[in-house]
Amino acid sequence: MKKSTIIYGLLIILITGTASAVNIGVSPASLTFDNMIRGGYSETTLFISTSGDDRLQIGFGISGPIKDWISFNETDFILEPRSTKTVVVYARPPLDAASDTYNGTIYMSAAPVIAINETGTGLGVRSGISIYTAIVVTGQQIESYKLLDLTVRDTEVNSPISIVTYIKNEGNVRARPKIHIDIYKENVIVKVIEYAEAEKEILPTKTERILFEINSTGLGIDNYMANVSVKENYILDDFNILEVGGLSLGGILERLTIKNPDIGVGEKTLIIGIFENTGNRRVSARLKIKALIGSEIIDTLEGEEMDVEPGEKVALEAFYTPQKSGRYIIQGSVVYSKRVTSPKEATLNVSGFNYLYLIIGIIIVAIAYIKRQKIRETLRRYVF
């Protein structure tokens, strides 16, 4: 009896040890599918992670009135040691669901995958996590979007402008968003376009990439700004319309630096812009500078033009001599083959006192003193 008790106790210890070795976590700890319409759709993501050294067999189960409304992109899989995996959870209430809040539980189980006598594998003691889940069904239809990202691609004159958007449906109905585009040139609207997505339908809670083209009629070779909006959301992006064949051009202003960022009024300083030709044609590039104090443009200037080979990186230069004291924002961009890079900025501090004048004054005084001493020495010789 005593022997069997000891063996039973050892088994309990072994089982307990195996269960505690299952190191598993899930986030978020609860799910709520809010404002869903009957026959609607919603999805969210669970993040499942382990910091342990075991491979884990993961499984899912559901209980409550939502049992038949919930599904997963994966329900049975192996989670590798020290890894994280995402699982998409879908909710689809039926057409006859009454407006109400429905509660249930998602059970996630995890068990270590163990070897058995080198002939196969089995599972250790299974651990479980309960994830409280609620589905709120409403009769109100909500149409809402969020514009998450925007890219307006450069184009050539008389060619279409390609626009790439990422739009999230934050409402509870399937929808095709209407997109509004304002094209600006130097802060003046030069073109307005309305685009209605006809092909891609966005399900509630999902994000879709929508690519479309608009015509460039009436827009000449220049740099423009596009304001793209979906309902209340908008994002700005600049783009260029180039000469025919201009898409083979490309360039980046990597950084802008000032050799001496602390000077006095009337002193000259060197501004350097590092430019890379990313296209496949030689370009002529020059540095274009705006000097601002606050929002006021104090000066504009340009550096000398330089030919830059494809793939080459060069230092473009411009000299500036400020005539007014203050804290300047030096804004620089590179003009190359009728294209303009995105700007970079640097700070220049200009004091009211010019130290160069002080140095020159000291030198003049020193020279005068030396001459005076020489004259005195000469007079002494004649007198004595």
C-alpha positions as CSV (number, residue, x, y, z in Angstrom):
1,M,0.0,0.0,0.0
2,K,2.8,2.3,0.9
3,K,4.7,1.5,-2.3
4,S,1.6,2.1,-4.5
5,T,1.0,5.4,-2.8
6,I,4.6,6.5,-3.5
7,I,4.3,5.5,-7.2
8,Y,0.9,7.4,-7.5
9,G,2.5,10.5,-5.9
10,L,5.4,10.3,-8.4
11,L,3.0,10.1,-11.3
12,I,1.1,13.2,-10.0
13,I,4.4,15.1,-9.8
14,L,5.4,14.1,-13.3
15,I,2.0,15.0,-14.8
16,T,2.0,18.4,-12.9
17,G,5.6,19.1,-14.1
18,T,4.6,18.4,-17.8
19,A,1.6,20.7,-17.6
20,S,3.5,23.5,-16.0
21,A,6.1,23.2,-18.7
22,V,3.5,24.3,-21.3
23,N,4.4,28.0,-21.6
24,I,1.7,29.5,-23.8
25,G,0.1,33.0,-24.1
26,V,-2.6,34.5,-26.2
27,S,-3.5,38.1,-26.9
28,P,-6.0,39.7,-26.6
29,A,-7.5,37.9,-23.6
30,S,-11.1,38.6,-24.8
31,L,-12.8,39.4,-28.1
32,T,-15.8,41.6,-28.9
33,F,-17.3,41.8,-32.4
34,D,-19.3,45.0,-32.0
35,N,-22.2,46.5,-34.2
36,M,-22.6,43.5,-36.4
37,I,-25.6,43.3,-38.7
38,R,-27.5,40.1,-39.4
39,G,-25.7,38.0,-42.1
40,G,-22.7,40.4,-41.7
41,Y,-19.0,39.7,-41.5
42,S,-16.2,40.7,-39.1
43,E,-12.7,39.4,-38.4
44,T,-10.0,40.0,-35.8
45,T,-6.6,38.5,-35.0
46,L,-5.3,36.4,-32.1
47,F,-1.6,36.4,-31.3
48,I,-0.4,33.1,-29.9
49,S,3.1,32.8,-28.5
50,T,5.4,30.6,-26.5
51,S,8.7,31.2,-24.9
52,G,9.3,27.5,-24.0
53,D,11.5,24.9,-25.6
54,D,8.7,22.5,-26.6
55,R,6.8,22.2,-29.9
56,L,3.1,22.6,-29.1
57,Q,0.1,21.2,-30.7
58,I,-2.6,23.9,-30.7
59,G,-6.3,23.4,-31.1
60,F,-9.6,25.4,-30.7
61,G,-13.1,24.8,-29.5
62,I,-16.1,27.1,-29.0
63,S,-19.1,27.0,-26.6
64,G,-22.2,29.1,-26.1
65,P,-24.8,30.5,-28.6
66,I,-22.0,31.8,-30.9
67,K,-20.6,28.3,-31.5
68,D,-21.8,28.1,-35.1
69,W,-21.0,31.8,-35.8
70,I,-17.3,31.6,-35.2
71,S,-14.6,30.1,-37.4
72,F,-10.8,30.3,-37.8
73,N,-8.3,30.3,-40.7
74,E,-6.5,27.5,-38.8
75,T,-7.9,25.3,-36.0
76,D,-5.1,22.7,-35.6
77,F,-1.4,23.4,-36.0
78,I,2.1,23.1,-34.5
79,L,3.5,26.1,-32.7
80,E,7.3,26.0,-32.8
81,P,9.5,26.7,-29.7
82,R,10.0,30.4,-28.9
83,S,7.7,31.7,-31.6
84,T,4.5,33.6,-32.3
85,K,1.7,32.8,-34.7
86,T,-1.4,34.8,-35.8
87,V,-4.8,33.2,-36.1
88,V,-7.6,35.0,-37.8
89,V,-11.0,34.7,-36.1
90,Y,-14.2,35.2,-38.3
91,A,-17.7,36.1,-37.0
92,R,-20.8,35.6,-39.1
93,P,-24.1,36.0,-37.3
94,P,-27.0,34.4,-39.2
95,L,-29.8,36.4,-41.0
96,D,-32.4,35.5,-38.4
97,A,-30.3,36.7,-35.4
98,A,-32.1,39.1,-33.1
99,S,-30.5,42.4,-32.1
100,D,-28.8,41.4,-28.9
101,T,-25.4,40.7,-27.3
102,Y,-24.4,37.0,-27.5
103,N,-21.7,35.7,-25.2
104,G,-19.6,32.6,-25.6
105,T,-16.1,31.2,-25.0
106,I,-13.3,30.2,-27.3
107,Y,-11.1,27.5,-25.8
108,M,-7.5,27.2,-26.9
109,S,-5.6,24.0,-26.0
110,A,-1.9,23.4,-26.1
111,A,0.0,20.2,-25.6
112,P,3.8,19.4,-25.9
113,V,4.7,17.2,-28.9
114,I,6.9,14.4,-27.4
115,A,8.8,11.6,-29.0
116,I,7.8,7.9,-28.3
117,N,10.6,5.4,-28.4
118,E,12.1,6.9,-31.6
119,T,9.2,5.4,-33.6
120,G,6.7,8.2,-33.5
121,T,5.3,11.1,-31.6
122,G,2.6,11.7,-29.0
123,L,1.2,14.5,-26.9
124,G,2.0,15.4,-23.3
125,V,-0.5,16.8,-20.8
126,R,-2.8,19.4,-22.5
127,S,-3.2,22.9,-21.0
128,G,-6.0,25.3,-21.9
129,I,-6.9,29.0,-22.1
130,S,-10.4,30.4,-22.2
131,I,-11.0,33.5,-24.3
132,Y,-14.3,35.3,-23.5
133,T,-16.0,36.3,-26.8
134,A,-19.0,38.5,-27.4
135,I,-20.9,39.3,-30.6
136,V,-23.2,42.4,-30.6
137,V,-25.9,42.2,-33.3
138,T,-27.6,45.5,-34.3
139,G,-30.1,46.5,-36.9
140,Q,-28.3,49.7,-37.7
141,Q,-26.1,49.8,-40.8
142,I,-22.9,51.8,-40.4
143,E,-20.7,53.0,-43.3
144,S,-17.3,54.1,-42.2
145,Y,-13.8,54.0,-43.7
146,K,-10.2,54.7,-42.7
147,L,-7.5,55.6,-45.3
148,L,-4.4,53.9,-44.0
149,D,-1.8,54.6,-46.7
150,L,-1.3,56.3,-50.0
151,T,1.2,56.3,-52.9
152,V,0.8,58.5,-56.0
153,R,3.2,57.3,-58.6
154,D,5.2,59.6,-60.9
155,T,4.0,59.6,-64.5
156,E,4.9,61.0,-67.9
157,V,3.1,63.9,-69.6
158,N,-0.3,62.8,-71.1
159,S,-0.1,59.4,-69.3
160,P,-2.5,58.2,-66.6
161,I,-1.6,58.8,-62.9
162,S,-1.5,55.6,-60.8
163,I,-2.8,55.8,-57.2
164,V,-2.4,53.1,-54.6
165,T,-4.5,53.2,-51.5
166,Y,-5.0,51.0,-48.5
167,I,-8.5,51.4,-47.1
168,K,-10.0,49.8,-44.0
169,N,-13.8,49.2,-43.7
170,E,-14.6,50.3,-40.1
171,G,-18.3,50.0,-40.6
172,N,-20.5,46.9,-40.5
173,V,-21.7,46.7,-44.2
174,R,-19.9,45.6,-47.3
175,A,-19.0,48.6,-49.3
176,R,-17.2,50.1,-52.3
177,P,-15.7,53.4,-51.2
178,K,-15.9,56.7,-53.2
179,I,-12.5,58.4,-53.4
180,H,-12.0,62.2,-53.8
181,I,-8.8,63.5,-55.3
182,D,-7.6,67.2,-55.3
183,I,-4.5,67.9,-57.3
184,Y,-2.5,71.0,-56.1
185,K,0.3,73.0,-57.8
186,E,1.9,75.5,-55.5
187,N,-1.0,75.4,-53.1
188,V,-3.6,76.0,-55.8
189,I,-6.1,73.3,-56.9
190,V,-5.6,72.6,-60.6
191,K,-7.7,69.4,-60.9
192,V,-10.5,67.6,-59.0
193,I,-11.5,64.0,-59.6
194,E,-14.1,61.7,-58.1
195,Y,-13.4,58.0,-58.3
196,A,-15.9,55.3,-57.4
197,E,-14.5,51.8,-56.8
198,A,-16.5,49.4,-59.1
199,E,-14.6,46.2,-58.7
200,K,-13.3,45.6,-55.2
201,E,-15.8,45.3,-52.3
202,I,-14.4,45.7,-48.8
203,L,-15.8,43.5,-46.1
204,P,-16.3,45.0,-42.6
205,T,-13.1,45.2,-40.5
206,K,-11.0,44.2,-43.5
207,T,-8.3,46.3,-45.2
208,E,-7.9,46.2,-49.0
209,R,-5.4,47.5,-51.4
210,I,-7.2,49.6,-54.1
211,L,-5.1,50.6,-57.2
212,F,-6.7,52.9,-59.8
213,E,-5.7,55.4,-62.4
214,I,-6.8,58.9,-63.2
215,N,-6.2,61.0,-66.3
216,S,-3.5,63.7,-66.3
217,T,-5.2,65.9,-68.9
218,G,-4.4,69.5,-68.4
219,L,-1.3,68.9,-66.2
220,G,2.1,69.8,-67.6
221,I,5.6,68.8,-66.6
222,D,5.9,69.8,-63.0
223,N,5.8,68.7,-59.3
224,Y,2.3,68.3,-57.8
225,M,0.6,67.4,-54.5
226,A,-2.4,65.1,-54.3
227,N,-4.9,65.2,-51.5
228,V,-6.8,61.9,-51.5
229,S,-9.7,61.5,-49.2
230,V,-12.3,58.8,-48.3
231,K,-15.1,60.4,-46.3
232,E,-13.4,62.4,-43.5
233,N,-10.0,60.7,-43.9
234,Y,-7.3,62.2,-46.2
235,I,-3.6,61.7,-46.9
236,L,-1.2,64.0,-48.9
237,D,1.4,62.7,-51.3
238,D,3.5,64.5,-53.9
239,F,4.3,63.3,-57.4
240,N,5.9,64.4,-60.6
241,I,4.7,64.6,-64.2
242,L,7.8,64.1,-66.4
243,E,8.7,64.5,-70.0
244,V,8.2,61.4,-72.2
245,G,10.9,58.9,-71.2
246,G,11.4,60.7,-67.9
247,L,10.4,57.6,-65.8
248,S,13.9,56.3,-66.4
249,L,15.1,59.2,-64.2
250,G,15.4,59.0,-60.4
251,G,17.2,60.7,-57.6
252,I,17.3,61.0,-53.8
253,L,18.6,63.8,-51.6
254,E,19.9,61.7,-48.7
255,R,20.9,64.5,-46.3
256,L,21.6,68.2,-46.0
257,T,24.4,69.5,-43.8
258,I,25.9,72.9,-43.0
259,K,29.7,73.1,-42.6
260,N,29.6,75.8,-40.0
261,P,26.1,76.0,-38.4
262,D,27.0,78.8,-36.0
263,I,28.1,82.1,-37.7
264,G,27.7,85.8,-37.5
265,V,25.9,88.2,-39.8
266,G,27.8,88.6,-43.1
267,E,29.8,85.4,-42.8
268,K,29.7,82.8,-45.6
269,T,28.9,79.2,-44.9
270,L,28.8,76.1,-47.1
271,I,25.7,74.0,-47.5
272,I,26.2,70.4,-48.7
273,G,23.5,68.1,-50.1
274,I,24.3,64.4,-50.7
275,F,22.5,63.4,-53.9
276,E,22.2,59.9,-55.4
277,N,21.2,59.3,-59.0
278,T,19.0,56.2,-58.7
279,G,17.9,56.2,-62.4
280,N,19.5,54.8,-65.4
281,R,20.4,58.0,-67.2
282,R,22.9,60.8,-66.6
283,V,21.3,63.9,-65.0
284,S,22.4,67.4,-64.4
285,A,21.7,68.3,-60.8
286,R,21.9,71.4,-58.6
287,L,21.1,72.2,-55.0
288,K,18.2,74.6,-54.4
289,I,18.0,76.3,-51.0
290,K,15.4,78.3,-49.1
291,A,16.5,80.1,-45.9
292,L,13.6,80.6,-43.5
293,I,13.2,82.2,-40.1
294,G,9.9,80.8,-38.8
295,S,7.6,80.6,-41.7
296,E,9.1,83.7,-43.5
297,I,11.4,83.0,-46.5
298,I,14.4,85.2,-46.0
299,D,16.5,84.1,-49.0
300,T,16.6,81.7,-51.9
301,L,19.7,80.5,-53.7
302,E,21.0,77.7,-55.9
303,G,24.3,76.0,-56.3
304,E,26.3,75.1,-59.4
305,E,25.0,72.4,-61.7
306,M,26.8,69.0,-61.8
307,D,26.5,66.0,-64.1
308,V,25.8,62.8,-62.1
309,E,26.1,59.4,-63.6
310,P,23.6,56.5,-62.9
311,G,24.3,55.0,-59.5
312,E,26.7,57.8,-58.6
313,K,26.5,59.7,-55.3
314,V,27.8,63.3,-55.1
315,A,28.0,66.2,-52.8
316,L,26.3,69.3,-54.2
317,E,27.3,72.6,-52.8
318,A,25.8,76.1,-52.3
319,F,27.3,79.0,-50.4
320,Y,25.1,81.3,-48.2
321,T,25.9,84.6,-46.6
322,P,23.1,85.7,-44.2
323,Q,22.5,89.4,-43.7
324,K,20.2,89.0,-40.8
325,S,20.6,87.4,-37.4
326,G,18.3,84.7,-36.2
327,R,17.7,80.9,-36.1
328,Y,17.3,79.8,-39.7
329,I,15.8,76.6,-41.1
330,I,17.7,75.8,-44.3
331,Q,15.5,73.8,-46.6
332,G,17.2,72.1,-49.5
333,S,16.1,70.0,-52.5
334,V,17.8,68.9,-55.7
335,V,16.6,69.9,-59.1
336,Y,17.6,67.4,-61.8
337,S,16.2,67.2,-65.4
338,K,13.0,69.1,-64.5
339,R,12.4,66.9,-61.4
340,V,12.7,67.9,-57.8
341,T,13.6,65.6,-54.8
342,S,11.8,65.7,-51.5
343,P,13.3,68.4,-49.3
344,K,15.7,68.0,-46.3
345,E,16.3,70.5,-43.6
346,A,19.2,71.8,-41.4
347,T,19.5,74.5,-38.8
348,L,21.7,77.6,-39.1
349,N,22.3,79.9,-36.1
350,V,23.3,83.5,-37.1
351,S,24.4,85.9,-34.3
352,G,24.2,89.7,-34.6
353,F,28.0,90.0,-33.9
354,N,30.4,89.0,-36.7
355,Y,33.4,87.3,-35.1
356,L,35.3,87.7,-38.4
357,Y,35.2,91.5,-38.0
358,L,36.6,91.1,-34.5
359,I,39.5,88.9,-35.7
360,I,40.3,91.4,-38.5
361,G,40.2,94.3,-36.0
362,I,42.6,92.4,-33.6
363,I,45.0,91.8,-36.5
364,I,44.9,95.5,-37.6
365,V,45.5,96.6,-34.0
366,A,48.4,94.1,-33.7
367,I,50.0,95.3,-36.9
368,A,49.6,99.0,-35.8
369,Y,51.2,98.2,-32.5
370,I,54.2,96.4,-34.1
371,K,54.7,99.3,-36.4
372,R,54.6,101.8,-33.6
373,Q,57.1,99.8,-31.6
374,K,59.5,99.7,-34.6
375,I,59.2,103.5,-35.0
376,R,60.0,104.0,-31.3
377,E,63.0,101.7,-31.6
378,T,64.3,103.7,-34.6
379,L,63.9,107.0,-32.8
380,R,65.8,105.7,-29.7
381,R,68.8,104.8,-32.0
382,Y,68.9,108.3,-33.4
383,V,68.6,110.0,-30.0
384,F,71.0,107.9,-28.1
